[in-house]
Amino acid sequence: MAQRTNSESKRLETVEPVGKRVLIRKDEDKKITKVGIHLPDKMEIPTLTGRVVAVSEQVTRDADYSVQRYDRVLFHPKHAIPVDFEGDNRLFVVPIEDVVAVFRSAGAHDS
């Protein structure tokens, strides 16, 4: 009987959003203000921006939504669901309606 190696027994786990949702990795909260003031450890400026990690099939097929994987977005956190998948817990499943803006580089156009 062949024994399994350690790599065979571990499976790579992924998170795929379903419905009209995207998976976002939230940017780190800021510890320094724009004018250079360092904030105490317990005080942070909350960020509402992040990178899209995955997009559901329903959002991908809908022409009304131009959000793509790796886009940097601004999102409303009210309905964001934290994903207990990583130690730092910066992954959130967010309804596409709560993505309020996509950051685009000036001069970058899709062909």
N, C-alpha and C positions, 0 to 999 in steps of 0.2 A: 504494500500500500504506500503510495507516494505521499510525502508530507508537504503541506503548503508552506511556502516561504512567507515571511512577514509581509512582503509587498503584495502578495496575492490575497491575503486575508483582509487587508485594508482597502476600502473602496473610496474613491474620490467622491465627495458629496458636493452637490451644487444646489443653488437656490434659483428656481425659475418662477418669476411672477406669472400669475394667471389673471384672466379677465382684463380689464383696462387698467393695468398697473405696470410700474417699472421698479426695478431694484436700484437703489442709489446708495453709494458710499459717501456718507456725509463728510465734508471737509472738517478738519480739526478746528475746534473752538480757539479763538485768538486769546493769547495771554498778554499781548502788547497792543495798546491803542495805536491809531494812525500817527499820533504825535509822539509816540515812543514811551508812553507811561507803562511800566510793568504792573500787571494786576496781581493781587494775591492769588495763591493757588486755588482757593475756593471760589474765586470770582473769575468769570470768563465772559467774553462777548459771544453770545450764541450765534452760530452761523446757520444759515438756511440754504447753503449751497453745497453741491456735491457733484460727483461723476456718476453717470448712468452706467451700471454694471451689466444689467440685462433688461430686455424689453419683452413684454409678453407678445405672443403671436397675434392677439387681437389688436394691440396697439400698432404692431408692425404692418398689419394689413389695412389699417384705417388711414386714408390719405389726409384726414383732418389733423393728424398728429405728426409733426416733423422731428420728434425726439428719436435719437439713435444712440446706440451703445457708444460709450466714451464721451458723450456730450457733457459739458459742464452746465448745470442747471440751477435755477433758483426755485425752491419749492416751499409750500406752506406745510408746516409740520403737524397740523392738527390731526390729520387722519393717517399719518405715517406710522407704520407698525415696525417696531424694532425687531431685528432678526438675531436671535441668540445663536450666532454661528461662529463668531470670532471673539477673542478675548476683549478686544477694545470696543465691541458692539457699536460699530459705526455704519452697519448695513441696515437699510430701511426699505420696506415695501411701501410704495407711495402710489395712490390713485393718480392716474394721468391727469385728471382735472386739477390736482394740487400742484402740478408742475406749471409754474406761472411764467417762466422765462428760460430761454436757452441762450447761453453766451456764444457768440459767433465772432470769429476774427474778421477784422475789416478787410475787405477785398477777397474773402474766401467765398467762392460760389460753387455750388454743386454743378457738375457738367451733365 
